[in-house]
Amino acid sequence: MIEEAAIVVPRAIGMVRQRAVTAADGSRVSLQVDTICVHGDTPGAAALAAQIRGGLLETGIEVAALR
């Protein structure tokens, strides 16, 4: 699990824009991102979630509650 905002925010943006993520073994995995999970027991989880949201919004990615 990655906890550093400097790594998490660009990674989340890249997942949405590129529709892929780099796995731990270095391979690329295609995906469709509908949600991003921040574990509540992660130190600073609320601040991390806010930074992710801010990063997504700053790059023009729509953020909305699931319906």
C-alpha distances in whole Angstrom, upper triangle without the diagonal:
4,6,10,12,14,11,10,13,15,12,13,17,17,15,18,21,20,19,17,14,13,12,10,14,15,17,17,17,19,18,20,17,19,16,13,11,10,9,12,12,9,12,14,12,16,16,13,14,18,17,15,18,20,19,20,23,24,24,26,23,24,22,24,24,24,27
4,6,8,10,7,7,10,12,10,11,14,15,14,17,19,19,19,17,13,13,12,11,15,15,17,17,17,19,18,20,17,19,16,13,12,10,10,13,13,9,11,12,11,15,14,11,13,16,14,13,16,18,16,17,21,21,21,23,21,23,21,23,23,24,27
4,6,9,8,7,10,12,12,12,15,16,16,18,21,21,21,19,16,16,16,15,19,19,21,21,20,22,21,22,19,20,17,13,12,9,10,11,11,7,8,9,9,12,11,8,11,13,12,11,15,16,15,17,20,20,21,23,21,23,21,23,23,24,27
4,5,6,6,9,11,11,12,14,16,16,18,20,21,21,20,17,16,17,16,19,19,21,21,21,23,22,23,20,22,19,15,14,12,13,14,14,10,10,10,10,13,11,8,11,13,11,11,15,15,14,16,19,19,19,22,21,23,21,23,24,25,29
4,5,5,6,8,9,10,12,14,15,16,18,19,20,19,16,17,18,18,21,20,22,21,22,23,21,22,19,20,17,14,14,11,13,15,15,12,11,10,10,11,9,6,9,10,7,8,11,11,10,13,15,15,16,19,18,19,18,21,22,23,27
4,6,6,7,9,11,12,13,15,17,17,18,20,19,16,16,18,18,21,19,21,20,21,23,22,23,20,21,19,16,17,15,17,18,19,15,15,13,14,15,12,10,12,13,9,10,13,13,10,13,16,15,15,19,18,20,19,23,24,26,30
4,6,6,6,9,10,11,12,15,16,16,17,16,13,13,14,14,17,16,18,17,18,19,19,20,17,20,18,14,15,13,16,18,18,15,15,14,14,16,14,11,13,14,11,10,14,14,12,14,17,16,16,19,18,20,19,22,24,25,29
4,6,5,6,9,10,10,12,14,15,16,14,12,12,14,14,17,16,18,17,17,18,17,17,14,16,14,11,11,10,13,15,16,12,13,13,12,13,12,8,10,12,9,7,11,12,10,11,15,15,15,17,15,18,16,19,20,21,25
4,5,5,6,9,10,11,12,14,15,15,13,14,16,17,20,19,20,18,18,18,17,17,14,16,14,11,12,11,15,17,18,15,16,14,13,13,12,8,9,10,7,5,8,9,6,8,11,11,11,14,12,15,14,17,19,20,24
4,5,5,6,9,10,10,11,13,13,11,12,15,16,19,17,18,16,17,17,16,17,14,16,15,13,15,15,18,20,21,18,19,17,16,17,15,12,13,13,10,8,11,11,8,9,12,11,10,13,12,15,15,19,21,22,26
4,5,5,6,9,10,10,11,10,8,9,11,13,16,14,15,13,13,14,13,14,12,15,13,11,13,13,16,19,20,17,18,18,16,18,16,13,13,15,12,9,12,13,10,10,14,14,13,15,13,16,16,19,20,21,25
4,5,5,6,9,10,10,10,9,11,13,15,18,17,17,14,14,14,12,12,9,11,10,8,10,11,14,17,19,16,18,17,15,16,15,11,11,12,11,7,9,11,9,8,12,13,11,13,11,13,12,15,17,17,21
4,5,5,6,8,10,10,10,13,16,18,20,18,18,15,15,14,13,12,10,12,12,10,13,14,18,20,22,20,21,19,18,18,17,14,13,13,11,8,10,10,7,6,10,10,8,10,8,11,11,15,17,18,22
4,5,5,5,7,7,7,10,13,16,18,15,15,12,12,12,11,12,10,13,13,12,15,16,20,22,24,21,23,22,20,21,20,16,16,17,15,12,13,14,11,10,13,13,10,12,11,14,15,18,20,21,24
4,6,6,5,5,5,9,11,14,17,15,14,11,10,9,8,8,7,10,11,10,13,15,18,21,23,20,22,22,19,20,20,16,15,17,15,12,14,15,12,11,14,15,13,14,11,14,14,17,18,18,21
4,6,5,8,9,13,15,18,20,18,17,14,12,11,9,7,6,8,10,10,13,15,19,22,24,22,24,23,20,20,20,17,15,17,15,12,12,14,12,9,12,13,11,11,8,10,11,14,16,16,19
4,6,8,10,13,16,20,21,19,17,14,13,11,11,10,9,12,13,13,17,19,22,25,27,25,27,25,23,23,23,20,18,19,17,14,14,15,12,10,12,13,10,10,8,11,13,16,19,19,22
4,5,8,11,14,17,18,16,14,11,10,9,9,9,10,13,15,15,18,20,23,26,28,26,28,27,25,25,25,21,20,22,20,16,17,18,15,13,16,17,13,14,12,15,17,19,22,21,24
4,7,11,13,17,18,16,14,10,9,6,5,6,7,10,12,13,16,19,22,25,27,25,27,27,24,25,25,21,20,22,20,17,17,19,17,14,17,18,15,15,13,15,16,18,20,19,22
4,7,9,13,14,12,10,6,5,4,5,8,9,12,14,13,16,18,21,24,26,24,26,26,23,25,25,21,20,22,21,17,19,20,18,16,19,20,17,18,16,18,18,21,22,21,24
4,6,10,11,9,8,6,5,7,7,10,10,14,14,12,14,16,18,22,23,21,23,23,21,23,23,19,19,21,19,16,18,20,17,16,19,20,18,19,17,19,19,21,23,22,25
4,7,8,6,6,5,6,9,11,14,14,17,17,15,17,18,20,23,24,21,23,24,22,25,24,20,21,23,21,18,21,22,19,19,22,23,20,22,20,22,22,25,26,25,29
4,5,5,5,6,7,10,12,15,15,18,18,16,16,18,19,22,23,20,23,24,22,25,25,21,21,24,22,19,22,24,21,21,25,25,23,25,23,25,24,26,27,26,29
4,5,7,9,10,14,15,18,18,21,20,18,18,18,19,22,22,19,22,23,22,25,25,21,22,25,23,21,24,26,23,23,27,27,25,28,25,27,27,29,29,28,32
4,6,9,11,14,16,20,20,23,23,21,21,22,22,26,25,23,25,27,26,29,28,25,26,28,26,24,27,29,26,26,30,30,28,30,28,30,29,32,32,31,34
4,7,9,13,15,19,19,23,22,20,21,22,23,27,27,24,26,27,26,29,28,24,25,28,25,23,26,27,24,24,28,28,25,28,26,28,28,30,31,31,34
4,6,10,13,16,18,21,21,20,21,23,24,28,28,26,28,29,27,30,29,26,26,29,26,23,26,28,25,24,28,28,25,27,25,27,27,30,31,30,32
4,7,10,13,14,18,19,18,20,21,23,27,28,25,28,28,26,28,28,24,24,27,25,21,24,25,22,21,25,25,22,24,22,24,24,27,28,27,30
4,6,10,12,15,16,16,17,20,21,25,26,24,27,28,25,27,27,24,23,26,24,21,23,25,22,20,24,25,22,23,21,22,23,24,25,24,27
4,7,10,13,15,15,17,20,22,26,27,26,29,29,26,28,28,24,23,25,24,20,22,24,21,19,22,24,21,21,18,20,21,22,23,22,24
4,6,9,11,12,15,18,20,23,25,24,27,27,24,25,26,22,21,23,22,18,19,22,20,17,20,22,19,19,16,17,18,19,20,18,21
4,6,9,11,14,17,20,23,25,24,27,26,23,24,25,22,19,22,21,17,18,20,18,15,18,20,18,17,14,14,15,16,17,15,17
4,6,7,11,14,17,20,22,21,24,23,20,20,21,18,16,18,18,14,14,17,15,12,15,18,16,15,12,12,12,13,14,13,15
4,7,10,14,16,19,22,21,24,23,19,19,21,18,15,17,18,14,13,17,16,13,15,18,16,15,12,11,10,10,10,9,12
4,6,10,13,15,18,17,20,19,16,16,17,15,12,14,15,12,11,15,15,12,14,17,17,16,12,12,9,10,9,8,12
4,7,10,12,15,14,17,16,12,13,14,12,9,12,12,9,10,13,13,11,14,16,16,16,13,13,10,12,11,11,15
4,6,9,12,11,14,14,10,12,13,11,9,12,13,10,12,15,15,14,17,19,19,20,16,16,13,14,13,13,16
4,6,9,7,10,10,6,8,10,8,6,10,11,9,11,14,14,14,17,19,20,21,18,18,15,16,15,15,19
4,5,5,9,10,7,9,12,10,9,13,14,13,15,18,18,18,21,23,23,24,21,21,18,19,17,17,21
4,5,8,9,6,8,11,10,10,13,15,14,15,18,19,20,22,24,25,26,23,23,19,19,17,18,21
4,6,8,7,10,12,12,12,15,16,16,18,21,21,22,24,26,27,29,26,26,22,23,21,22,25
4,6,5,9,10,9,10,13,14,14,16,18,19,20,22,24,25,26,24,24,21,22,21,22,25
4,6,9,9,9,11,13,14,15,17,18,19,21,23,24,25,27,25,26,23,24,23,25,28
4,6,5,6,9,10,11,12,14,15,16,18,20,21,23,25,23,23,20,22,21,23,26
4,6,5,6,9,10,10,12,14,15,16,18,20,21,23,21,21,18,19,18,19,23
4,5,5,6,9,10,11,12,14,15,17,18,20,21,20,19,16,17,16,18,21
4,5,5,6,9,10,10,12,14,15,16,18,20,19,19,16,18,18,20,24
4,5,5,6,9,10,10,12,14,15,17,19,17,18,15,17,17,19,23
4,5,5,6,9,10,11,12,14,16,17,15,15,12,13,13,16,19
4,5,5,6,9,10,11,12,14,15,14,14,11,13,14,17,20
4,5,5,6,9,10,10,12,14,13,14,12,15,16,19,22
4,5,5,6,9,10,11,13,11,12,10,13,14,16,20
4,5,5,6,9,10,11,9,9,7,10,12,14,18
4,5,5,6,9,10,10,11,9,12,15,18,21
4,5,5,6,9,9,11,10,14,16,19,22
4,6,5,7,5,7,7,11,14,16,19
4,5,5,5,6,7,10,14,16,19
4,6,7,10,11,14,17,20,23
4,6,9,11,15,18,20,23
4,6,9,13,16,18,21
4,6,10,13,15,17
4,6,10,12,14
4,7,9,12
4,6,9
4,6
4
